[in-house]
């Protein structure tokens, strides 16, 4: 029993420590208002906007300094949709930007009633999105940061019947003297007496529409009232000029509060005395009770009673006002979500009727309850499947009262991979070679994209020139744009052609994509098939495995892809890893390369057979055909003809004398190594050497075996040169390209066994 008593006592203490929402006088409410109007004067749209801005961390714009940037940000939505949720929702970059844009619009503009429709196909996570959003909205609205006040009347019966205040004061003084004798129980007894007095003399009438207390001030007096309240402050200027405060002067209090105000004014004769009976309390949201948030599923049957009332409270109001017709305490279920959120899960079945019922409310902002017009200023949200669009398009008068936000399947490959990590654990990446997991996501996303993109074709007129990096439909490039990345392999001309207008056009195409292909649920199932059957401790999953998986295990998915997409994806991967291996094996002496380029440029100005000293580096150079051809073969490739070498030689010599020597060196004072021609030839020379870095090792079977034996005891049996080369290669792959040692070994074997150097020779 002691343990039970202790447990109950601890619960009681913890509840006592919790700060309960306090009802405050109207004067106290005005003090809060005058100190921080931006926090107190918020309607549901501004609170929703503040929630988004609070929970979505500010994104980064990778191209902030670019004059053609469209501010397509990488927002982190995990606090809003992932943390502390039963089922996380992963918002890709496209949807996150749409949501933030919507929040910005709600924050900055005066609101007219609309219904915000989030449209997406089955399996796109619409329900999870809405449930998580409403959960966080409820938590935020009930927190100090999101708190708003609602009106509550405290009608003092004694004041209304002109009770003698002197007698009341005398009675209270006598009670205080008596209570002084029992100091230990004083607080509890005073509270009990206060409660007893209020129970007998105070009638508390909450506003069923959750109106802001400021709306109780008559509309015609509200502007001058706020003018007096704020005097000549910056807050006053903001309230009078900014769109987000227009509702303060436009909206009216509900009919119950309005009729109470008028009835009290008739009795008391003074607006100030009436407002003394007005109090404010935090607007508490509770989705389960339908207070502030109501969510209806298609199968939820309509309520039997459309009109709500409180007979006991109505009787007390009639008694205190001595008039049974003056104030009618009746309201509808829409009042419970006024200044809150009213949501429909899919517009079908019973929700179709509810949607049409919103027509007059959205158009006029009022709802008829018997003879009474009830104000409704709620945020209306609906989820919509594309096949149900006919249910709303036949209602033409709804056209300008709906705003659609697309919520398709994920189109951002980073988010798609994050979904896999969440469902299967972050360790899944350890089972794949680098890039392979993301390439799996690229296949899934490709099934969701339109096969052709007019915006991409307007930008890249000849896709074939990027055959090593992209598919002919440019879907792989489009995916990069969707993730916010502009690839380095684009030519400078095409990079310049990617104007802000073109980039917005590409992003805008996402509005029509993601409504077909592999759903979110199916992608998880397909990934599970791959991971559970192909992952092995002794071998990482490579691209050959992925291609075979889609060709044999899921051929139906391959049919959803544009023709040749898988070949292009494999080619892009193969070329990329080949370059990584070549670059990791490349360790030519950069000083020697620099001298080769300087000597070549200097030698071009002399006849064959000349022996000269290069004034730029002090080295002696013998100008021979063999010397020039050796450098040119590295710059042009070994397959270059003598005619091609001669043409290149003349063109280079002409540029050297016309610009490099006379302008950049003699006029501008640059050393040869800082000129444009030198830089261009140096990069070309290095690329050529890197391309051939792997060639000497391909014919050496010991090199392949040494890679497989790396970090084993057998590795010591190889000669020193091979051990140094293999160690250098593995180390660079790990440091430069984030491979594990196991992954570095396997990608090298992949490159050799698939003869990638021959594939891209």
C-alpha positions in Angstrom: 0.0 0.0 0.0 2.9 2.4 0.7 4.2 1.9 -2.8 0.8 2.6 -4.2 0.4 5.7 -2.1 3.9 6.9 -3.1 3.1 6.4 -6.8 -0.1 8.3 -6.5 1.5 11.1 -4.5 4.3 11.5 -7.2 1.7 11.7 -9.9 -0.2 14.4 -7.9 3.0 16.3 -7.4 4.0 16.2 -11.0 0.6 17.4 -12.1 0.8 20.3 -9.5 4.2 21.3 -10.9 2.8 21.5 -14.4 1.8 25.1 -15.2 -1.9 25.0 -16.1 -3.2 27.4 -18.7 -4.6 30.4 -16.8 -7.6 32.5 -17.7 -6.6 36.1 -17.6 -8.5 39.4 -17.6 -8.9 41.3 -20.8 -6.6 44.0 -19.5 -3.9 41.4 -19.0 -4.5 40.1 -22.5 -4.0 43.7 -23.8 -0.7 43.9 -21.9 0.5 40.7 -23.7 -0.8 42.2 -27.0 1.0 45.5 -26.6 4.3 43.8 -25.8 4.3 41.3 -28.6 1.5 41.7 -31.2 3.3 39.4 -33.7 2.8 36.5 -31.3 -0.6 37.4 -29.9 -2.3 38.6 -33.1 -2.1 35.4 -35.2 -4.8 33.5 -37.0 -4.6 29.8 -37.9 -2.8 30.5 -41.1 0.0 32.5 -39.4 0.4 29.8 -36.7 0.6 27.2 -39.5 3.3 29.3 -41.2 5.2 29.7 -38.0 5.1 26.0 -37.4 6.7 25.4 -40.8 9.4 28.0 -40.2 10.1 26.7 -36.7 10.3 23.0 -37.5 11.8 23.1 -41.0 15.5 24.0 -40.6 16.7 26.7 -43.0 18.0 25.1 -46.1 21.3 25.7 -48.0 21.4 27.1 -51.5 24.5 25.5 -53.1 24.5 28.2 -55.7 23.7 31.3 -53.6 26.3 33.5 -55.3 25.1 32.5 -58.8 23.1 35.3 -60.4 20.9 32.6 -62.0 20.1 30.9 -58.7 16.4 30.2 -58.1 16.9 29.7 -54.3 16.0 26.0 -54.6 16.9 25.1 -51.0 17.8 21.9 -49.3 15.4 22.0 -46.3 15.6 19.6 -43.4 12.1 18.5 -42.6 13.0 15.8 -40.0 11.8 17.8 -37.0 8.4 18.2 -38.6 7.8 14.8 -40.2 10.3 12.3 -38.7 11.3 13.0 -35.1 8.9 11.6 -32.4 6.5 10.2 -34.9 5.0 6.7 -35.2 5.4 6.6 -38.9 7.9 9.1 -40.4 7.2 10.9 -43.6 10.2 11.8 -45.8 9.7 15.0 -47.8 11.9 15.3 -50.8 13.5 18.5 -51.8 10.8 19.3 -54.3 7.9 18.9 -51.9 9.8 20.7 -49.1 10.2 23.8 -51.3 6.5 23.7 -52.2 5.5 23.5 -48.5 7.8 26.3 -47.5 6.5 28.4 -50.3 3.0 27.8 -49.2 3.9 28.8 -45.6 5.5 32.0 -46.9 2.3 32.9 -48.8 0.1 32.2 -45.8 2.4 34.4 -43.6 2.6 37.4 -45.9 -0.8 37.7 -47.4 -4.4 38.5 -46.3 -6.3 35.2 -46.3 -9.5 34.4 -48.1 -11.1 31.0 -47.4 -9.7 28.3 -49.5 -9.4 24.6 -49.3 -5.8 23.3 -49.6 -5.7 20.0 -51.5 -2.7 17.8 -51.3 -2.9 15.6 -54.3 -0.8 12.4 -54.8 -1.1 8.8 -55.9 -1.6 5.8 -53.7 1.5 5.0 -51.7 2.9 8.5 -51.8 2.5 8.9 -48.0 -0.3 11.5 -48.1 -2.0 10.2 -44.9 1.3 9.8 -43.1 2.2 13.4 -44.1 -1.1 14.8 -42.8 -1.2 12.9 -39.6 2.4 13.9 -38.7 1.7 17.5 -39.7 -1.4 17.7 -37.5 0.4 16.1 -34.6 3.1 18.7 -34.7 0.6 21.5 -35.3 -1.3 20.4 -32.2 1.9 20.2 -30.1 3.1 23.6 -31.4 -0.3 25.3 -30.9 -0.4 24.1 -27.3 3.1 25.3 -26.6 4.0 28.8 -25.4 5.6 29.6 -28.8 2.4 28.7 -30.7 -0.1 29.8 -28.1 -3.1 31.9 -29.1 -5.9 33.2 -26.9 -9.6 32.7 -27.2 -12.4 34.7 -25.7 -14.2 33.5 -22.6 -16.9 35.5 -20.7 -17.1 35.5 -16.9 -20.5 37.0 -16.1 -20.7 38.2 -12.5 -24.3 37.9 -11.4 -23.8 40.3 -8.5 -22.5 43.0 -10.7 -25.4 42.6 -13.1 -28.0 42.9 -10.4 -26.2 45.8 -8.9 -25.1 44.0 -5.7 -24.0 46.3 -3.0 -20.2 46.3 -3.3 -19.8 47.6 0.2 -21.5 44.6 1.8 -19.4 42.3 -0.4 -16.2 44.1 0.7 -17.3 43.9 4.4 -18.1 40.1 4.1 -14.7 39.4 2.5 -12.9 41.4 5.2 -14.6 39.3 8.0 -13.7 36.1 6.2 -10.1 37.2 6.0 -9.9 37.9 9.7 -11.3 34.5 10.5 -8.9 32.8 8.2 -5.9 34.5 9.8 -6.5 32.3 12.8 -5.9 29.1 10.7 -2.8 30.1 8.8 -1.8 26.6 7.9 -5.1 26.0 5.9 -5.4 29.6 4.8 -4.6 29.1 1.1 -6.7 26.1 0.6 -9.7 27.6 2.4 -9.4 30.9 0.5 -9.4 29.0 -2.8 -12.3 26.9 -1.6 -14.3 30.0 -0.7 -13.4 31.6 -4.0 -14.5 28.6 -5.9 -17.7 28.5 -4.0 -18.4 32.1 -4.7 -17.6 31.8 -8.4 -19.8 28.7 -8.6 -22.7 30.6 -7.2 -22.1 34.0 -8.8 -20.0 33.6 -11.9 -21.3 32.1 -15.1 -18.4 31.2 -17.5 -19.4 31.3 -21.2 -16.6 30.1 -23.5 -16.7 31.2 -27.1 -17.5 28.0 -29.0 -15.8 29.5 -32.1 -12.6 30.2 -30.3 -12.6 33.8 -31.4 -9.6 36.0 -30.5 -10.5 38.4 -27.7 -9.6 41.4 -29.8 -12.6 40.6 -32.1 -15.0 41.3 -29.2 -14.2 45.0 -29.5 -16.9 46.2 -32.0 -15.6 46.3 -35.5 -16.3 50.0 -36.0 -14.3 50.9 -32.8 -11.5 48.4 -33.3 -9.2 50.7 -35.4 -9.3 53.6 -33.0 -9.0 51.2 -30.1 -5.7 49.7 -31.5 -4.6 53.2 -32.4 -4.9 54.3 -28.7 -3.3 51.0 -27.5 -0.1 51.3 -29.5 0.2 55.0 -29.8 3.1 55.9 -32.2 5.1 52.7 -32.2 6.5 50.5 -35.0 4.0 47.9 -33.9 1.1 50.2 -34.7 2.5 50.9 -38.2 2.9 47.1 -38.9 -0.6 46.3 -37.7 -2.2 49.0 -39.8 -0.2 48.4 -43.0 0.8 44.7 -43.3 -1.5 42.2 -44.9 -1.1 39.6 -42.2 -3.0 41.8 -39.8 -6.0 42.6 -42.1 -8.1 40.0 -40.4 -8.0 42.0 -37.1 -10.0 44.8 -38.8 -12.0 42.6 -41.2 -13.3 39.7 -39.1 -16.3 39.8 -36.7 -16.9 38.0 -33.5 -19.2 35.0 -33.5 -23.0 35.7 -33.0 -22.9 34.4 -29.4 -20.1 36.8 -28.3 -21.7 39.6 -30.3 -25.1 39.1 -28.7 -23.6 38.8 -25.3 -21.7 42.0 -25.8 -24.9 43.9 -26.8 -26.9 42.4 -24.0 -24.3 43.4 -21.4 -24.0 46.8 -22.9 -27.7 47.4 -22.5 -27.4 46.4 -18.8 -24.2 48.1 -17.9 -24.2 51.0 -20.4 -20.5 51.1 -20.7 -18.2 49.2 -23.2 -15.4 49.4 -20.6 -17.6 47.7 -18.0 -18.6 45.0 -20.5 -15.0 44.3 -21.4 -14.2 43.8 -17.7 -16.3 40.6 -17.9 -14.3 39.5 -21.0 -11.4 37.2 -20.3 -8.9 35.3 -22.4 -7.5 31.8 -22.1 -5.1 29.8 -24.2 -6.8 28.0 -27.1 -6.2 24.4 -26.4 -6.1 22.0 -29.4 -7.1 18.4 -29.1 -7.6 16.4 -32.2 -9.2 13.4 -30.4 -11.9 15.6 -29.0 -12.3 17.6 -32.2 -11.3 20.8 -30.5 -9.3 23.0 -33.0 -8.6 20.0 -35.2 -11.1 17.7 -36.8 -10.1 15.0 -39.3 -12.7 12.9 -41.2 -12.1 9.7 -43.1 -14.3 8.7 -46.0 -15.9 6.0 -43.9 -16.9 8.3 -41.0 -20.7 8.6 -41.0 -22.2 12.1 -40.8 -23.2 13.3 -37.3 -26.8 12.8 -36.4 -27.1 16.2 -34.9 -25.8 19.2 -36.9 -26.6 21.7 -34.2 -24.8 21.7 -30.9 -25.8 23.5 -27.7 -25.5 23.4 -23.9 -28.9 23.5 -22.2 -27.4 24.0 -18.7 -25.3 26.9 -19.7 -28.1 28.3 -21.8 -30.3 28.2 -18.7 -27.7 30.0 -16.6 -27.2 32.7 -19.3 -31.0 33.2 -19.5 -31.2 33.4 -15.7 -28.4 36.0 -15.4 -29.6 38.1 -18.3 -33.3 37.7 -17.4 -33.9 37.3 -21.1 -34.4 33.9 -22.8 -34.2 35.3 -26.4 -31.2 37.6 -26.2 -28.4 35.1 -26.4 -28.8 31.7 -28.1 -25.9 29.4 -27.2 -26.1 27.2 -30.3 -23.4 26.4 -32.8 -22.3 23.8 -35.4 -19.4 21.4 -35.5 -17.6 23.9 -37.7 -17.3 26.3 -34.7 -15.1 23.8 -32.9 -12.5 24.0 -35.6 -12.9 27.7 -36.3 -9.4 29.3 -36.1 -8.2 25.7 -36.4 -7.9 23.0 -39.0 -10.7 21.0 -40.7 -9.3 18.1 -42.7 -10.7 15.5 -45.1 -8.8 12.2 -45.7 -9.5 11.5 -49.4 -12.5 13.1 -51.2 -14.8 10.1 -51.6 -17.8 8.4 -50.0 -19.0 10.6 -47.0 -16.1 13.0 -47.5 -17.4 13.9 -50.9 -20.6 15.2 -49.2 -18.5 17.0 -46.6 -16.4 18.6 -49.4 -19.5 20.0 -51.1 -20.9 21.1 -47.7 -17.8 23.4 -47.5 -18.9 25.3 -50.6 -20.9 28.1 -49.0 -18.4 28.3 -46.0 -15.4 28.7 -48.3 -17.3 31.1 -50.6 -18.9 33.3 -48.0 -17.0 32.5 -44.7 -20.3 31.8 -42.9 -22.4 28.8 -42.0 -26.1 28.9 -41.2 -27.2 27.4 -37.9 -31.0 27.7 -37.9 -31.5 31.5 -38.2 -28.0 32.3 -37.0 -25.0 33.0 -39.3 -21.9 31.4 -37.9 -18.5 32.8 -38.9 -16.0 30.1 -40.1 -12.4 31.1 -40.6 -10.7 27.7 -40.6 -7.8 26.2 -42.5 -9.4 23.5 -44.7 -7.2 20.7 -45.9 -8.1 17.7 -48.1 -6.1 14.8 -49.5 -6.9 13.7 -53.0 -6.0 10.8 -55.2 -5.7 11.7 -58.9 -8.6 9.3 -59.8 -10.9 11.2 -57.5 -10.3 14.5 -59.1 -13.6 14.2 -61.1 -15.4 14.5 -57.7 -14.3 18.1 -57.4 -13.8 19.3 -61.0 -17.5 19.1 -61.7 -18.1 21.9 -59.2 -17.0 24.9 -61.2 -17.6 27.5 -58.5 -14.8 25.7 -56.5 -12.2 26.5 -59.1 -10.8 29.7 -57.6 -11.3 28.4 -54.1 -9.0 25.5 -54.2 -5.2 25.4 -54.1 -3.5 22.2 -55.1 -0.1 21.2 -53.6 1.3 18.1 -55.4 2.7 15.3 -53.1 3.8 12.7 -55.6 6.2 9.8 -55.2 9.7 10.8 -54.1 11.7 12.3 -57.1 14.8 13.3 -55.1 17.3 10.3 -55.0 18.8 11.5 -51.7 15.5 11.2 -50.0 14.7 7.9 -51.7 18.0 6.5 -50.2 17.2 8.0 -46.8 13.9 6.0 -46.9 15.8 2.8 -47.4 18.2 3.7 -44.6 15.3 4.3 -42.2 13.5 1.0 -43.0 16.5 -1.3 -43.2 19.1 0.5 -41.1 22.0 2.8 -41.9 24.3 -0.2 -42.2 22.8 -1.1 -45.6 25.4 1.2 -47.3 28.1 -1.2 -46.1 26.7 -3.9 -48.3 27.0 -1.8 -51.5 29.9 -0.4 -53.5 29.8 3.4 -53.5 27.2 4.9 -55.8 25.4 1.6 -56.4 22.8 2.2 -53.7 22.0 5.6 -55.2 21.9 4.0 -58.7 19.2 1.6 -57.4 17.3 4.7 -56.3 17.8 6.2 -59.8 16.2 3.2 -61.4 13.2 3.5 -59.1 12.8 7.3 -59.7 13.2 6.9 -63.5 10.0 4.8 -63.5 8.2 7.8 -62.0 9.5 10.5 -64.4 8.0 11.4 -67.8 10.1 9.7 -70.5 10.7 13.0 -72.3 11.3 16.5 -70.9 10.7 19.5 -73.1 12.5 21.7 -70.6 15.6 19.6 -70.7 15.6 19.3 -74.5 15.2 23.1 -74.8 18.3 23.4 -72.7 20.5 20.5 -74.0 19.9 20.4 -77.7 22.3 17.4 -78.4 22.0 14.9 -75.5 24.3 12.4 -77.2 27.4 14.5 -76.4 26.9 13.5 -72.8 26.6 9.8 -73.6 29.3 8.9 -71.0 27.4 10.7 -68.2 23.7 10.6 -69.1 20.9 8.9 -71.0 19.4 10.2 -74.3 16.3 11.3 -72.4 18.4 13.3 -69.9 16.6 11.7 -67.0 19.8 11.2 -65.1 20.7 14.8 -65.5 17.2 15.9 -64.5 17.5 13.8 -61.3 20.7 15.8 -60.4 18.8 19.1 -61.0 16.0 17.8 -58.7 18.6 17.2 -55.9 19.9 20.7 -56.3 23.2 19.6 -58.0 24.5 20.9 -61.3 27.1 18.4 -62.5 30.6 19.4 -63.2 30.7 17.5 -66.5 28.5 20.0 -68.2 30.2 22.1 -70.8 30.7 25.8 -69.9 28.3 26.7 -72.7 25.5 24.5 -71.3 26.2 25.7 -67.8 25.7 29.3 -69.0 22.5 28.3 -70.8 21.1 27.0 -67.5 19.4 30.3 -66.7 17.1 30.8 -63.8 14.1 30.7 -66.2 15.2 27.3 -67.6 15.9 25.9 -64.2 12.5 26.9 -62.9 10.9 25.3 -65.9 12.7 22.1 -65.2 11.7 22.1 -61.5 8.1 23.0 -62.6 7.9 19.8 -64.6 8.0 17.9 -61.3 4.4 19.0 -60.8 3.3 16.5 -63.4 5.7 13.7 -62.5 5.7 11.1 -59.7 2.1 10.0 -60.3 3.1 6.7 -62.0 5.8 4.1 -61.7 7.0 2.4 -58.6 5.1 3.6 -55.5 6.8 4.3 -52.1 5.5 1.0 -50.6 6.6 -1.0 -53.7 10.1 0.5 -53.7 10.6 -0.7 -50.2 9.4 -4.1 -51.1 11.7 -4.3 -54.2 14.7 -3.1 -52.2 14.0 -5.7 -49.6 14.1 -8.3 -52.4 17.5 -7.1 -53.5 19.0 -6.7 -50.1 17.8 -9.9 -48.6 18.9 -12.1 -51.6 22.0 -10.4 -52.8 23.8 -9.0 -49.8 26.7 -11.2 -48.7 29.5 -10.7 -46.1 32.2 -11.8 -48.5 31.1 -9.6 -51.5 29.6 -6.2 -51.9 26.7 -5.5 -54.2 27.9 -3.9 -57.5 26.2 -2.6 -60.6 26.4 -5.9 -62.4 24.3 -7.4 -59.6 21.8 -4.5 -59.7 21.4 -4.7 -63.5 20.9 -8.5 -63.3 18.3 -8.0 -60.6 16.2 -5.7 -62.7 16.6 -7.8 -65.8 15.8 -11.2 -64.2 14.0 -10.7 -60.9 11.9 -7.7 -61.7 11.7 -7.5 -65.5 8.3 -5.8 -65.2 10.0 -2.8 -63.7 12.5 -2.6 -66.5 9.6 -2.3 -68.9 8.5 0.9 -67.1 11.8 2.6 -68.0 12.7 4.4 -71.2 14.5 2.2 -73.7 18.2 2.2 -73.0 18.0 3.8 -69.6 19.7 0.8 -67.8 22.5 0.8 -70.3 23.1 4.5 -69.9 23.1 4.1 -66.1 25.6 1.3 -66.2 27.8 3.2 -68.7 27.7 6.3 -66.5 28.7 4.2 -63.4 31.4 2.3 -65.3 33.0 5.5 -66.7 32.9 7.2 -63.3 34.6 4.4 -61.4 37.1 3.9 -64.2 38.1 7.6 -63.8 38.3 7.2 -60.0 40.6 4.2 -60.3 42.8 5.9 -62.9 43.0 9.1 -60.9 43.8 7.1 -57.7 46.7 5.3 -59.5 48.0 8.5 -61.1 51.1 9.9 -59.5 53.2 11.5 -62.2 55.6 14.3 -61.2 53.7 17.5 -61.6 56.9 19.5 -61.9 57.9 17.4 -64.9 54.5 18.0 -66.5 54.9 21.7 -66.0 58.4 21.7 -67.6 57.1 19.6 -70.5 54.3 22.1 -71.3 56.7 25.2 -70.9 59.3 23.6 -73.1 56.8 22.6 -75.7 55.4 26.2 -76.0 58.9 27.7 -76.1 60.1 25.2 -78.7 57.2 25.9 -81.1 58.9 29.3 -81.9 62.1 27.7 -83.3 62.9 25.6 -86.3 63.5 21.8 -86.0 67.1 21.0 -85.0 67.5 24.2 -82.9 69.1 23.9 -79.5 67.8 26.6 -77.2 67.5 27.5 -73.5 64.0 28.1 -72.2 64.0 31.5 -70.6 60.9 30.6 -68.5 62.5 27.6 -66.6 66.2 27.7 -67.6 66.1 24.2 -69.2 67.9 23.4 -72.4 65.6 22.1 -75.2 66.5 20.4 -78.5 63.7 21.1 -80.9 63.1 17.8 -82.7 60.1 16.2 -84.3 60.3 13.4 -81.8 60.2 15.8 -78.9 57.2 17.7 -80.2 55.3 14.5 -81.3 55.8 13.0 -77.8 54.1 15.9 -76.1 51.4 16.1 -78.8 50.6 12.4 -78.5 49.8 13.0 -74.8 47.8 16.1 -75.6 45.9 14.7 -78.6 46.1 10.9 -78.1 48.4 8.4 -79.6 46.0 7.9 -82.5 46.4 11.5 -83.8 47.6 11.7 -87.4 50.5 13.8 -88.5 48.1 16.3 -90.1 46.2 16.7 -86.9 49.4 17.2 -85.0 50.6 19.8 -87.5 47.3 21.7 -87.3 47.4 21.7 -83.5 51.0 22.8 -83.6 50.3 25.8 -85.8 47.1 26.8 -83.9 48.9 26.6 -80.5 51.9 28.6 -81.8 49.6 31.3 -83.2 47.8 31.7 -79.9 51.1 31.7 -78.0 52.5 34.6 -80.1 49.2 36.6 -80.6 47.9 36.5 -77.0 49.9 34.5 -74.4 53.4 36.2 -75.0 52.4 39.7 -76.2 49.4 40.3 -74.0 49.4 38.1 -70.9 53.2 37.9 -70.3 54.5 41.2 -71.7 51.6 43.6 -71.0 49.8 42.0 -68.0 53.0 40.7 -66.4 51.8 37.1 -65.8 54.4 34.3 -65.7 53.9 31.6 -68.4 52.5 29.2 -65.8 49.5 31.5 -65.1 48.4 32.1 -68.7 45.2 30.7 -70.1 47.0 28.6 -72.8 49.3 27.0 -70.3 46.5 26.1 -68.0 44.4 24.5 -70.8 47.3 22.4 -72.1 48.3 21.4 -68.5 44.8 20.1 -67.8 44.7 18.3 -71.1 48.1 16.7 -70.5 47.2 15.5 -67.0 43.8 14.1 -68.2 45.7 12.1 -70.8 48.2 10.7 -68.3 45.4 9.8 -65.9 43.6 8.0 -68.8 46.6 5.8 -69.4 47.6 5.4 -65.8 46.0 1.9 -65.6 47.2 0.6 -68.9 50.6 -0.7 -67.8 49.0 -2.9 -65.1 46.2 -4.5 -67.1 48.4 -7.1 -68.7 50.0 -8.0 -65.5 48.0 -10.8 -63.8 50.1 -10.3 -60.6 48.6 -6.8 -60.3 45.0 -8.2 -60.1 46.0 -11.0 -57.7 47.8 -8.4 -55.5 44.7 -6.4 -55.2 42.7 -9.4 -54.0 45.5 -10.3 -51.6 45.8 -6.7 -50.2 46.1 -6.8 -46.4 46.5 -10.6 -46.4 49.7 -12.5 -45.5 50.1 -13.4 -49.2 50.5 -9.7 -50.1 54.1 -9.8 -48.9 55.1 -12.3 -51.6 54.7 -9.7 -54.4 57.6 -7.5 -55.5 58.0 -4.1 -53.9 56.8 -2.1 -57.0 53.5 -3.9 -57.2 53.0 -3.6 -53.4 53.6 0.1 -53.6 51.3 0.6 -56.6 48.4 -1.4 -55.1 48.8 0.3 -51.7 48.9 3.7 -53.3 45.8 2.9 -55.3 43.7 1.5 -52.4 44.7 4.4 -50.1 43.7 7.1 -52.7 40.4 5.4 -53.4 39.6 5.4 -49.6 40.8 9.0 -49.0 39.6 10.7 -52.2 36.4 8.8 -53.0 35.2 7.5 -49.6 35.6 3.8 -50.4 36.2 1.3 -47.6 39.3 -0.9 -48.1 37.0 -3.8 -49.0 35.1 -1.6 -51.5 38.3 -0.2 -53.0 39.5 -3.7 -53.7 36.3 -4.8 -55.2 35.9 -1.8 -57.4 39.4 -2.3 -58.8 38.6 -6.0 -59.6 35.3 -4.8 -61.2 37.1 -2.4 -63.4 39.7 -5.0 -64.5 37.3 -7.9 -64.9 34.8 -5.9 -67.0 37.6 -4.4 -69.1 36.4 -0.9 -68.6 39.5 0.6 -70.2 38.7 -1.3 -73.4 35.0 -0.2 -73.1 36.0 3.5 -73.1 39.3 3.3 -75.1 
